[in-house]
């Protein structure tokens, strides 16, 4: 059997096995003469129309394990604080969706197309201002991820703010690991560290530091946007993993409304593309107390408090962009491999929840009003993560 026939047989079988996936959401079963609908993973995970808003959500228990058995009556959806009527709930199991029961031999990597991907992971490394230690830990952690946790059928790319990496999606972990091994501490990192260095242990930015902080944040946001553009046309739920020392959302003693606006637009772009953003801070567990290297002249307590506040603020930028898209940030952890493991475990499945929005919620005109979303689960002891909201412009 030729390669073309092998591909077609496999795809037809997968479509037949999962033909009723979204028909369940609509309460109907396709008749024999109708074309089979696509499996749930092929449907958009975030959909905005004047009659339906569809979003994805992950529900976990106290141990962080995925809960997969909930139904429509177990959820409540609130838009701008007001309850909305839920019309459909379905759980998409990413692992089960990849099970191949055809009995055919596995396809060679070169025969796989982007739409055949089991998972899509774009790693964005904000390496321009990383410290020497962060570069080392990032290079090692990302390399271990591609070597140990990047599975057959995973599609990935590696983008950096310095311009290195693999800008094309690939199924090859060797190519991605080789790209991660090229991460280096450069002269630019030295200059950035000098401009942003704390004075007597306190991270107050001067004029040059403020400019560089904005530049770094803008560069990271643009690289994330590039990654979203690269994966947005692919089916299912995609993820971007940002490896960064963080950036300020509110500005440490200076106005940063421009960056906040860029981040909010990035969040909306990510949500509309069905992309979840995660973040990993390569600094690990940072000591913010006084050390022998500090020249504090009797102000040790104040310096430690301000250093701790500066650290929290840099991490708040990571928490903001991840929390608004349904992901999470891995901070204060010296084990980057464990952090990547948590992120990949979070990709195992998700709920698709559809609700009927209030009249006037969505239009086909440009709408800058942000609609806040909140999902609650009725069973006690469970946590739910989803996207924080959307701008009221319909996509269909």
TIKOL-448553 format. One record per residue (C-alpha): x negated, z, y negated. Coordinates in Angstrom, 2 decimals, padded with zeros to 5 digits. Layout:
<pt xx="X" zz="Z" yy="Y"/>
...
//
This chain:
<pt xx="000.00" zz="000.00" yy="000.00"/>
<pt xx="-001.43" zz="-000.99" yy="-003.41"/>
<pt xx="-002.12" zz="001.43" yy="-006.20"/>
<pt xx="000.78" zz="000.13" yy="-008.30"/>
<pt xx="003.23" zz="000.63" yy="-005.42"/>
<pt xx="001.85" zz="004.09" yy="-004.75"/>
<pt xx="002.42" zz="005.10" yy="-008.35"/>
<pt xx="005.95" zz="003.74" yy="-008.40"/>
<pt xx="006.94" zz="005.39" yy="-005.12"/>
<pt xx="005.65" zz="008.73" yy="-006.35"/>
<pt xx="007.42" zz="008.54" yy="-009.69"/>
<pt xx="010.72" zz="007.42" yy="-008.17"/>
<pt xx="010.61" zz="010.25" yy="-005.66"/>
<pt xx="009.87" zz="012.82" yy="-008.35"/>
<pt xx="012.74" zz="011.54" yy="-010.47"/>
<pt xx="015.14" zz="011.65" yy="-007.53"/>
<pt xx="014.16" zz="015.21" yy="-006.61"/>
<pt xx="014.79" zz="016.43" yy="-010.15"/>
<pt xx="017.56" zz="014.07" yy="-011.23"/>
<pt xx="020.14" zz="016.77" yy="-011.77"/>
<pt xx="017.94" zz="019.01" yy="-013.90"/>
<pt xx="019.53" zz="018.43" yy="-017.26"/>
<pt xx="022.89" zz="017.49" yy="-015.87"/>
<pt xx="023.26" zz="021.19" yy="-015.08"/>
<pt xx="022.92" zz="021.91" yy="-018.80"/>
<pt xx="025.82" zz="019.60" yy="-019.53"/>
<pt xx="027.94" zz="020.86" yy="-016.66"/>
<pt xx="028.15" zz="017.45" yy="-014.98"/>
<pt xx="026.57" zz="015.71" yy="-012.02"/>
<pt xx="025.51" zz="012.07" yy="-012.35"/>
<pt xx="027.36" zz="009.68" yy="-010.14"/>
<pt xx="025.54" zz="007.46" yy="-007.70"/>
<pt xx="025.87" zz="004.31" yy="-009.80"/>
<pt xx="024.45" zz="005.98" yy="-012.92"/>
<pt xx="020.71" zz="005.99" yy="-013.66"/>
<pt xx="019.10" zz="009.31" yy="-012.79"/>
<pt xx="018.32" zz="011.47" yy="-015.84"/>
<pt xx="014.81" zz="012.65" yy="-016.45"/>
<pt xx="013.69" zz="016.05" yy="-015.19"/>
<pt xx="013.87" zz="018.95" yy="-017.68"/>
<pt xx="010.12" zz="018.88" yy="-018.31"/>
<pt xx="010.53" zz="015.31" yy="-019.60"/>
<pt xx="013.10" zz="016.42" yy="-022.18"/>
<pt xx="012.09" zz="017.66" yy="-025.64"/>
<pt xx="011.69" zz="021.44" yy="-025.61"/>
<pt xx="012.63" zz="021.65" yy="-029.29"/>
<pt xx="015.47" zz="019.42" yy="-030.40"/>
<pt xx="017.38" zz="019.33" yy="-033.68"/>
<pt xx="020.63" zz="017.42" yy="-034.09"/>
<pt xx="023.71" zz="018.08" yy="-036.23"/>
<pt xx="025.58" zz="019.27" yy="-033.10"/>
<pt xx="022.85" zz="020.93" yy="-031.03"/>
<pt xx="019.70" zz="022.99" yy="-031.48"/>
<pt xx="017.61" zz="023.28" yy="-028.33"/>
<pt xx="014.61" zz="025.59" yy="-028.13"/>
<pt xx="012.29" zz="027.03" yy="-025.53"/>
<pt xx="011.68" zz="030.71" yy="-024.83"/>
<pt xx="009.59" zz="032.84" yy="-022.49"/>
<pt xx="010.96" zz="036.12" yy="-021.10"/>
<pt xx="008.65" zz="038.74" yy="-019.58"/>
<pt xx="009.03" zz="042.25" yy="-018.18"/>
<pt xx="006.99" zz="045.33" yy="-019.15"/>
<pt xx="004.11" zz="044.17" yy="-016.95"/>
<pt xx="004.02" zz="040.76" yy="-018.63"/>
<pt xx="005.47" zz="038.95" yy="-015.59"/>
<pt xx="007.80" zz="036.01" yy="-016.17"/>
<pt xx="011.51" zz="036.64" yy="-015.60"/>
<pt xx="013.18" zz="033.51" yy="-014.23"/>
<pt xx="016.68" zz="034.53" yy="-013.13"/>
<pt xx="018.58" zz="034.93" yy="-016.42"/>
<pt xx="021.68" zz="032.93" yy="-017.34"/>
<pt xx="023.63" zz="032.07" yy="-020.46"/>
<pt xx="025.39" zz="035.44" yy="-020.63"/>
<pt xx="022.01" zz="037.24" yy="-020.76"/>
<pt xx="020.98" zz="035.72" yy="-024.10"/>
<pt xx="021.99" zz="036.06" yy="-027.73"/>
<pt xx="020.88" zz="033.60" yy="-030.41"/>
<pt xx="020.83" zz="034.43" yy="-034.11"/>
<pt xx="020.29" zz="031.94" yy="-036.92"/>
<pt xx="019.57" zz="033.54" yy="-040.29"/>
<pt xx="020.89" zz="036.80" yy="-038.85"/>
<pt xx="024.23" zz="035.35" yy="-037.68"/>
<pt xx="025.16" zz="034.95" yy="-033.98"/>
<pt xx="025.45" zz="031.40" yy="-032.67"/>
<pt xx="027.47" zz="030.08" yy="-029.68"/>
<pt xx="025.19" zz="029.29" yy="-026.73"/>
<pt xx="026.24" zz="026.16" yy="-024.86"/>
<pt xx="023.54" zz="025.91" yy="-022.17"/>
<pt xx="020.62" zz="027.77" yy="-020.61"/>
<pt xx="018.24" zz="026.40" yy="-017.99"/>
<pt xx="014.89" zz="027.60" yy="-016.61"/>
<pt xx="012.11" zz="025.04" yy="-016.22"/>
<pt xx="009.49" zz="025.99" yy="-013.63"/>
<pt xx="006.34" zz="024.09" yy="-014.50"/>
<pt xx="004.67" zz="024.82" yy="-011.17"/>
<pt xx="007.65" zz="023.74" yy="-009.07"/>
<pt xx="008.00" zz="020.64" yy="-011.21"/>
<pt xx="004.52" zz="019.60" yy="-010.08"/>
<pt xx="005.04" zz="020.09" yy="-006.35"/>
<pt xx="004.61" zz="016.75" yy="-004.61"/>
<pt xx="006.62" zz="016.52" yy="-001.38"/>
<pt xx="006.19" zz="012.79" yy="-000.93"/>
<pt xx="003.49" zz="013.16" yy="001.70"/>
<pt xx="001.46" zz="010.53" yy="-000.10"/>
<pt xx="-002.26" zz="011.04" yy="-000.74"/>
<pt xx="-003.11" zz="012.52" yy="-004.17"/>
<pt xx="-003.63" zz="010.01" yy="-006.91"/>
<pt xx="-007.18" zz="009.51" yy="-008.20"/>
<pt xx="-007.79" zz="010.84" yy="-011.69"/>
<pt xx="-008.34" zz="007.37" yy="-013.12"/>
<pt xx="-004.86" zz="006.33" yy="-011.92"/>
<pt xx="-003.06" zz="009.17" yy="-013.73"/>
<pt xx="-001.32" zz="008.44" yy="-017.01"/>
<pt xx="-000.79" zz="010.99" yy="-019.81"/>
<pt xx="002.90" zz="011.33" yy="-018.92"/>
<pt xx="001.90" zz="012.40" yy="-015.38"/>
<pt xx="000.30" zz="015.59" yy="-016.72"/>
<pt xx="001.20" zz="018.94" yy="-015.19"/>
<pt xx="000.12" zz="020.79" yy="-018.33"/>
<pt xx="-001.28" zz="019.59" yy="-021.66"/>
<pt xx="-003.85" zz="021.84" yy="-023.35"/>
<pt xx="-005.68" zz="021.01" yy="-026.57"/>
<pt xx="-008.47" zz="023.45" yy="-027.45"/>
<pt xx="-009.35" zz="023.59" yy="-031.16"/>
<pt xx="-012.61" zz="025.41" yy="-031.96"/>
<pt xx="-013.10" zz="026.62" yy="-035.54"/>
<pt xx="-016.86" zz="026.60" yy="-035.14"/>
<pt xx="-018.01" zz="025.89" yy="-038.71"/>
<pt xx="-018.21" zz="029.52" yy="-039.78"/>
<pt xx="-018.63" zz="031.32" yy="-036.46"/>
<pt xx="-021.43" zz="033.83" yy="-036.11"/>
<pt xx="-024.24" zz="033.21" yy="-033.64"/>
<pt xx="-022.65" zz="035.70" yy="-031.21"/>
<pt xx="-019.20" zz="034.07" yy="-031.52"/>
<pt xx="-020.63" zz="030.61" yy="-030.86"/>
<pt xx="-022.30" zz="031.94" yy="-027.72"/>
<pt xx="-019.20" zz="033.69" yy="-026.41"/>
<pt xx="-016.95" zz="030.75" yy="-027.30"/>
<pt xx="-019.23" zz="028.26" yy="-025.55"/>
<pt xx="-019.39" zz="030.43" yy="-022.43"/>
<pt xx="-015.68" zz="031.31" yy="-022.37"/>
<pt xx="-014.42" zz="027.77" yy="-022.95"/>
<pt xx="-016.86" zz="026.41" yy="-020.38"/>
<pt xx="-015.63" zz="028.92" yy="-017.80"/>
<pt xx="-012.04" zz="028.00" yy="-018.61"/>
<pt xx="-012.58" zz="024.29" yy="-017.97"/>
<pt xx="-014.66" zz="025.07" yy="-014.88"/>
<pt xx="-012.36" zz="027.63" yy="-013.22"/>
<pt xx="-008.84" zz="027.47" yy="-014.65"/>
<pt xx="-008.38" zz="023.82" yy="-015.57"/>
<pt xx="-006.43" zz="022.57" yy="-012.55"/>
<pt xx="-005.85" zz="019.09" yy="-011.09"/>
<pt xx="-003.12" zz="017.46" yy="-013.12"/>
<pt xx="-004.04" zz="019.32" yy="-016.31"/>
<pt xx="-004.64" zz="017.09" yy="-019.32"/>
<pt xx="-006.89" zz="018.39" yy="-022.07"/>
<pt xx="-008.95" zz="017.73" yy="-025.16"/>
<pt xx="-011.50" zz="019.69" yy="-027.21"/>
<pt xx="-011.55" zz="019.39" yy="-031.01"/>
<pt xx="-013.90" zz="021.23" yy="-033.36"/>
<pt xx="-013.96" zz="021.75" yy="-037.12"/>
<pt xx="-017.59" zz="020.58" yy="-037.12"/>
<pt xx="-016.57" zz="017.19" yy="-035.73"/>
<pt xx="-017.94" zz="017.46" yy="-032.19"/>
<pt xx="-015.86" zz="017.60" yy="-029.02"/>
<pt xx="-013.61" zz="015.23" yy="-027.06"/>
<pt xx="-010.93" zz="013.76" yy="-029.32"/>
<pt xx="-009.30" zz="011.81" yy="-026.47"/>
<pt xx="-007.10" zz="013.40" yy="-023.82"/>
<pt xx="-008.74" zz="013.51" yy="-020.41"/>
<pt xx="-008.04" zz="014.83" yy="-016.92"/>
<pt xx="-011.75" zz="015.50" yy="-016.33"/>
<pt xx="-012.85" zz="019.16" yy="-016.59"/>
<pt xx="-016.48" zz="018.01" yy="-016.37"/>
<pt xx="-016.16" zz="015.97" yy="-019.56"/>
<pt xx="-014.47" zz="018.87" yy="-021.36"/>
<pt xx="-016.98" zz="021.45" yy="-020.12"/>
<pt xx="-019.86" zz="019.22" yy="-021.23"/>
<pt xx="-018.29" zz="019.00" yy="-024.69"/>
<pt xx="-017.99" zz="022.79" yy="-024.89"/>
<pt xx="-021.66" zz="023.18" yy="-023.97"/>
<pt xx="-022.57" zz="021.27" yy="-027.14"/>
<pt xx="-021.22" zz="024.01" yy="-029.42"/>
<pt xx="-024.13" zz="025.15" yy="-031.58"/>
<pt xx="-024.89" zz="027.57" yy="-034.38"/>
<pt xx="-025.93" zz="025.32" yy="-037.23"/>
<pt xx="-027.32" zz="025.44" yy="-040.76"/>
<pt xx="-023.73" zz="025.21" yy="-042.03"/>
<pt xx="-022.90" zz="028.45" yy="-040.19"/>
<pt xx="-025.89" zz="030.14" yy="-041.87"/>
<pt xx="-024.78" zz="029.03" yy="-045.35"/>
<pt xx="-021.20" zz="030.07" yy="-044.69"/>
<pt xx="-022.25" zz="033.46" yy="-043.36"/>
<pt xx="-024.35" zz="034.00" yy="-046.48"/>
<pt xx="-021.45" zz="033.15" yy="-048.83"/>
<pt xx="-018.96" zz="035.30" yy="-046.92"/>
<pt xx="-021.33" zz="038.15" yy="-046.09"/>
<pt xx="-020.10" zz="041.66" yy="-046.94"/>
<pt xx="-021.81" zz="043.53" yy="-049.73"/>
<pt xx="-022.64" zz="047.11" yy="-048.73"/>
<pt xx="-020.32" zz="046.65" yy="-045.77"/>
<pt xx="-017.31" zz="045.46" yy="-047.81"/>
<pt xx="-015.97" zz="041.91" yy="-047.44"/>
<pt xx="-015.06" zz="041.12" yy="-051.05"/>
<pt xx="-015.21" zz="037.38" yy="-051.64"/>
<pt xx="-016.73" zz="036.02" yy="-054.79"/>
<pt xx="-015.77" zz="032.66" yy="-056.32"/>
<pt xx="-017.88" zz="030.77" yy="-053.78"/>
<pt xx="-016.52" zz="032.86" yy="-050.93"/>
<pt xx="-012.90" zz="032.24" yy="-051.97"/>
<pt xx="-013.51" zz="028.50" yy="-052.07"/>
<pt xx="-015.18" zz="028.51" yy="-048.65"/>
<pt xx="-012.43" zz="030.65" yy="-047.12"/>
<pt xx="-009.80" zz="028.18" yy="-048.28"/>
<pt xx="-011.95" zz="025.28" yy="-047.08"/>
<pt xx="-012.39" zz="026.81" yy="-043.63"/>
<pt xx="-008.69" zz="027.56" yy="-043.29"/>
<pt xx="-007.71" zz="024.06" yy="-044.40"/>
<pt xx="-010.20" zz="022.48" yy="-042.00"/>
<pt xx="-008.83" zz="024.51" yy="-039.06"/>
<pt xx="-005.23" zz="023.66" yy="-039.98"/>
<pt xx="-006.01" zz="019.95" yy="-040.19"/>
<pt xx="-007.73" zz="019.99" yy="-036.79"/>
<pt xx="-004.71" zz="021.74" yy="-035.25"/>
<pt xx="-002.47" zz="019.11" yy="-036.84"/>
<pt xx="-004.66" zz="016.37" yy="-035.30"/>
<pt xx="-004.28" zz="017.97" yy="-031.87"/>
<pt xx="-000.50" zz="018.20" yy="-032.29"/>
<pt xx="-000.33" zz="014.53" yy="-033.25"/>
<pt xx="-002.34" zz="013.63" yy="-030.14"/>
<pt xx="000.03" zz="015.37" yy="-027.72"/>
<pt xx="003.43" zz="015.27" yy="-029.43"/>
<pt xx="004.68" zz="012.13" yy="-027.65"/>
<pt xx="003.99" zz="013.58" yy="-024.21"/>
<pt xx="006.88" zz="015.16" yy="-022.29"/>
<pt xx="007.44" zz="018.86" yy="-021.82"/>
<pt xx="005.96" zz="021.96" yy="-023.40"/>
<pt xx="002.44" zz="021.48" yy="-024.73"/>
<pt xx="-000.09" zz="024.03" yy="-025.96"/>
<pt xx="-002.85" zz="024.22" yy="-028.54"/>
<pt xx="-005.43" zz="026.99" yy="-028.10"/>
<pt xx="-007.21" zz="027.87" yy="-031.34"/>
<pt xx="-010.58" zz="029.58" yy="-030.87"/>
<pt xx="-011.36" zz="031.09" yy="-034.26"/>
<pt xx="-012.57" zz="034.16" yy="-036.11"/>
<pt xx="-009.34" zz="033.97" yy="-038.05"/>
<pt xx="-008.41" zz="033.27" yy="-041.64"/>
<pt xx="-006.53" zz="035.08" yy="-044.33"/>
<pt xx="-002.84" zz="034.30" yy="-044.78"/>
<pt xx="-002.36" zz="036.38" yy="-047.92"/>
<pt xx="-005.87" zz="036.44" yy="-049.40"/>
<pt xx="-008.09" zz="039.49" yy="-049.62"/>
<pt xx="-007.65" zz="040.18" yy="-053.34"/>
<pt xx="-006.85" zz="036.56" yy="-054.21"/>
<pt xx="-003.85" zz="034.25" yy="-054.10"/>
<pt xx="-003.57" zz="032.03" yy="-051.03"/>
<pt xx="-000.11" zz="030.47" yy="-051.45"/>
<pt xx="-001.53" zz="026.99" yy="-050.79"/>
<pt xx="-002.78" zz="028.02" yy="-047.33"/>
<pt xx="000.48" zz="029.81" yy="-046.55"/>
<pt xx="002.41" zz="026.65" yy="-047.39"/>
<pt xx="000.08" zz="024.57" yy="-045.20"/>
<pt xx="000.55" zz="027.01" yy="-042.31"/>
<pt xx="004.32" zz="026.97" yy="-042.62"/>
<pt xx="004.34" zz="023.17" yy="-042.53"/>
<pt xx="002.00" zz="023.26" yy="-039.55"/>
<pt xx="004.37" zz="025.61" yy="-037.75"/>
<pt xx="007.31" zz="023.26" yy="-038.36"/>
<pt xx="005.28" zz="020.28" yy="-037.14"/>
<pt xx="004.25" zz="022.21" yy="-034.04"/>
<pt xx="007.82" zz="023.28" yy="-033.29"/>
<pt xx="009.24" zz="019.79" yy="-033.66"/>
<pt xx="006.54" zz="018.43" yy="-031.33"/>
<pt xx="007.30" zz="021.05" yy="-028.65"/>
<pt xx="003.82" zz="022.57" yy="-029.02"/>
<pt xx="003.07" zz="026.27" yy="-028.57"/>
<pt xx="000.00" zz="027.59" yy="-030.40"/>
<pt xx="-002.17" zz="030.33" yy="-028.90"/>
<pt xx="-005.33" zz="031.84" yy="-030.38"/>
<pt xx="-008.48" zz="033.50" yy="-029.07"/>
<pt xx="-010.79" zz="035.52" yy="-031.34"/>
<pt xx="-014.35" zz="035.09" yy="-029.96"/>
<pt xx="-015.62" zz="038.14" yy="-031.87"/>
<pt xx="-014.17" zz="040.39" yy="-029.19"/>
<pt xx="-013.99" zz="044.10" yy="-029.92"/>
<pt xx="-015.41" zz="044.46" yy="-033.43"/>
<pt xx="-016.92" zz="047.74" yy="-034.61"/>
<pt xx="-015.62" zz="048.46" yy="-038.11"/>
<pt xx="-017.15" zz="051.90" yy="-038.49"/>
<pt xx="-020.37" zz="052.76" yy="-040.28"/>
<pt xx="-023.64" zz="051.68" yy="-038.66"/>
<pt xx="-027.30" zz="052.33" yy="-039.43"/>
<pt xx="-027.50" zz="048.95" yy="-041.17"/>
<pt xx="-024.96" zz="049.94" yy="-043.83"/>
<pt xx="-026.02" zz="051.11" yy="-047.28"/>
<pt xx="-022.89" zz="053.01" yy="-048.29"/>
<pt xx="-024.26" zz="055.66" yy="-050.69"/>
<pt xx="-021.76" zz="058.34" yy="-049.69"/>
<pt xx="-018.74" zz="056.04" yy="-049.46"/>
<pt xx="-018.73" zz="055.58" yy="-045.71"/>
<pt xx="-015.06" zz="056.36" yy="-045.10"/>
<pt xx="-013.86" zz="053.90" yy="-047.72"/>
<pt xx="-016.16" zz="051.16" yy="-046.52"/>
<pt xx="-014.99" zz="051.56" yy="-042.92"/>
<pt xx="-011.34" zz="051.45" yy="-043.99"/>
<pt xx="-011.82" zz="048.31" yy="-046.07"/>
<pt xx="-013.83" zz="046.63" yy="-043.33"/>
<pt xx="-011.05" zz="047.40" yy="-040.86"/>
<pt xx="-008.45" zz="046.00" yy="-043.29"/>
<pt xx="-010.46" zz="042.78" yy="-043.70"/>
<pt xx="-010.65" zz="042.40" yy="-039.92"/>
<pt xx="-006.90" zz="042.90" yy="-039.52"/>
<pt xx="-006.20" zz="040.37" yy="-042.24"/>
<pt xx="-008.35" zz="037.70" yy="-040.59"/>
<pt xx="-006.53" zz="038.34" yy="-037.31"/>
<pt xx="-003.13" zz="038.32" yy="-039.04"/>
<pt xx="-003.64" zz="034.62" yy="-039.74"/>
<pt xx="-004.00" zz="034.04" yy="-035.99"/>
<pt xx="-000.97" zz="036.22" yy="-035.23"/>
<pt xx="001.14" zz="034.39" yy="-037.79"/>
<pt xx="000.56" zz="030.84" yy="-036.60"/>
<pt xx="000.92" zz="031.80" yy="-032.91"/>
<pt xx="003.94" zz="034.06" yy="-033.29"/>
<pt xx="005.86" zz="031.46" yy="-035.30"/>
<pt xx="005.49" zz="028.88" yy="-032.50"/>
<pt xx="006.20" zz="031.12" yy="-029.50"/>
<pt xx="002.61" zz="031.88" yy="-028.51"/>
<pt xx="000.35" zz="034.89" yy="-028.95"/>
<pt xx="-003.15" zz="035.79" yy="-030.16"/>
<pt xx="-005.84" zz="037.30" yy="-027.94"/>
<pt xx="-007.85" zz="039.63" yy="-030.18"/>
<pt xx="-010.13" zz="042.64" yy="-029.70"/>
<pt xx="-011.06" zz="041.53" yy="-026.18"/>
<pt xx="-014.61" zz="040.95" yy="-024.97"/>
<pt xx="-013.42" zz="038.94" yy="-021.97"/>
<pt xx="-012.53" zz="035.44" yy="-023.20"/>
<pt xx="-011.96" zz="034.32" yy="-019.63"/>
<pt xx="-009.23" zz="036.91" yy="-019.24"/>
<pt xx="-007.71" zz="035.77" yy="-022.52"/>
<pt xx="-007.59" zz="032.15" yy="-021.38"/>
<pt xx="-006.10" zz="033.36" yy="-018.10"/>
<pt xx="-003.25" zz="035.06" yy="-019.96"/>
<pt xx="-002.59" zz="031.88" yy="-021.89"/>
<pt xx="-002.52" zz="029.68" yy="-018.80"/>
<pt xx="-000.28" zz="032.14" yy="-016.96"/>
<pt xx="002.14" zz="031.85" yy="-019.86"/>
<pt xx="002.50" zz="028.12" yy="-019.11"/>
<pt xx="004.15" zz="028.62" yy="-015.73"/>
<pt xx="007.69" zz="028.19" yy="-017.00"/>
<pt xx="010.18" zz="028.64" yy="-019.82"/>
<pt xx="013.89" zz="028.70" yy="-020.64"/>
<pt xx="015.62" zz="025.86" yy="-022.46"/>
<pt xx="018.38" zz="027.33" yy="-024.62"/>
<pt xx="020.89" zz="025.16" yy="-026.47"/>
<pt xx="023.28" zz="026.41" yy="-029.11"/>
<pt xx="025.77" zz="024.85" yy="-031.50"/>
<pt xx="024.55" zz="025.35" yy="-035.09"/>
<pt xx="026.77" zz="026.20" yy="-038.03"/>
<pt xx="028.15" zz="023.30" yy="-040.04"/>
<pt xx="025.67" zz="022.15" yy="-042.64"/>
<pt xx="022.67" zz="023.67" yy="-040.85"/>
<pt xx="021.02" zz="020.29" yy="-040.28"/>
<pt xx="021.10" zz="017.08" yy="-042.26"/>
<pt xx="019.18" zz="013.83" yy="-042.16"/>
<pt xx="017.93" zz="014.43" yy="-045.69"/>
<pt xx="014.76" zz="016.27" yy="-046.58"/>
<pt xx="015.61" zz="019.97" yy="-046.46"/>
<pt xx="013.08" zz="022.62" yy="-047.45"/>
<pt xx="015.31" zz="025.53" yy="-046.44"/>
<pt xx="013.82" zz="027.43" yy="-043.53"/>
<pt xx="016.31" zz="028.61" yy="-040.87"/>
<pt xx="015.18" zz="031.80" yy="-039.17"/>
<pt xx="015.74" zz="032.09" yy="-035.43"/>
<pt xx="015.86" zz="035.14" yy="-033.20"/>
<pt xx="016.69" zz="035.38" yy="-029.52"/>
<pt xx="017.64" zz="038.62" yy="-027.81"/>
<pt xx="018.01" zz="039.35" yy="-024.12"/>
<pt xx="020.66" zz="041.81" yy="-022.99"/>
<pt xx="018.91" zz="043.31" yy="-019.92"/>
<pt xx="016.81" zz="046.28" yy="-020.99"/>
<pt xx="013.03" zz="046.36" yy="-020.68"/>
<pt xx="012.53" zz="042.62" yy="-021.22"/>
<pt xx="010.69" zz="040.82" yy="-024.02"/>
<pt xx="011.39" zz="037.33" yy="-025.29"/>
<pt xx="009.12" zz="035.01" yy="-027.28"/>
<pt xx="010.30" zz="031.88" yy="-029.02"/>
<pt xx="009.81" zz="029.86" yy="-032.16"/>
<pt xx="010.52" zz="031.64" yy="-035.44"/>
<pt xx="012.65" zz="028.93" yy="-037.00"/>
<pt xx="012.82" zz="025.42" yy="-038.44"/>
<pt xx="013.47" zz="023.41" yy="-041.57"/>
<pt xx="017.01" zz="022.07" yy="-041.72"/>
<pt xx="016.23" zz="018.39" yy="-041.24"/>
<pt xx="017.69" zz="016.85" yy="-038.09"/>
<pt xx="015.46" zz="014.81" yy="-035.81"/>
<pt xx="018.29" zz="012.87" yy="-034.17"/>
//
